[in-house]
Amino acid sequence: MVDTVFIEGLAVETIIGVYDWEREVDQRLLIDLEMAWNNSIPGRSDDVSDALDYAAVSEKVIAYLQEAQPRLLETAAEGLAGLLQEEFHVHWVRLSIRKPGAVASANAVGVSIERGVR
């Protein structure tokens, strides 16, 4: 299967970081997701219940990051990948997490991972 559903630039305000001051303030993360999904079924049925609910995925990602408050972007990425695979039965996910402003001379820093079989 080569179909995907994507969410690009999902903004999440949460506590993240390893320094003491980072554990006291919300910081913005930007999340990009690509998830394998057979889009031919909802494409034929025109029924939303056959589609991957990107609003529900977005809400779950936001809630996870706000509750987990991980120290590392790598930890956040691994947790999100596992969550998406388990909760939404997504067999493959590629995700990037960007942290704007973390390095003064860069637009953003971040990590990208790919998990599962496409």
WOVEN-V873598 format. One line per field, one symbol per residue. ss: DSSP state (h for helix, s for strand, l for the rest). phi: phi as a letter, one per 40 degrees, with the letter a starting at -180 (. if undefined). burial: + if it has 24 or more other ideal C-beta (glycine too) atoms within 12 Angstrom, else -. A space follows every 50 residues. Layout:
ss: ???
phi: ???
burial: ???
//
This chain:
ss: lllssssssssssslllllhhhhlllssssssssssllhhhhhhhllhhh lllhhhhhhhhhhhhhhhllllhhhhhhhhhhhhhhhhlllsssssssss lllllllsssssssssll
phi: .bcbbbbbgccbcacahbcdcccbbcbcbbbbbbbcaccccccccfbccc cccccccdccccccccccfccbccccccccdccccccbfccaababbbbc gcbdcbcabibbbbbgbc
burial: ---++++--+-+-++++---------+++++++++++------------- ++-+--++-+++-++--+++--+--++-+++-+++--+-+-++++++++- -+-----++++-+++---
//
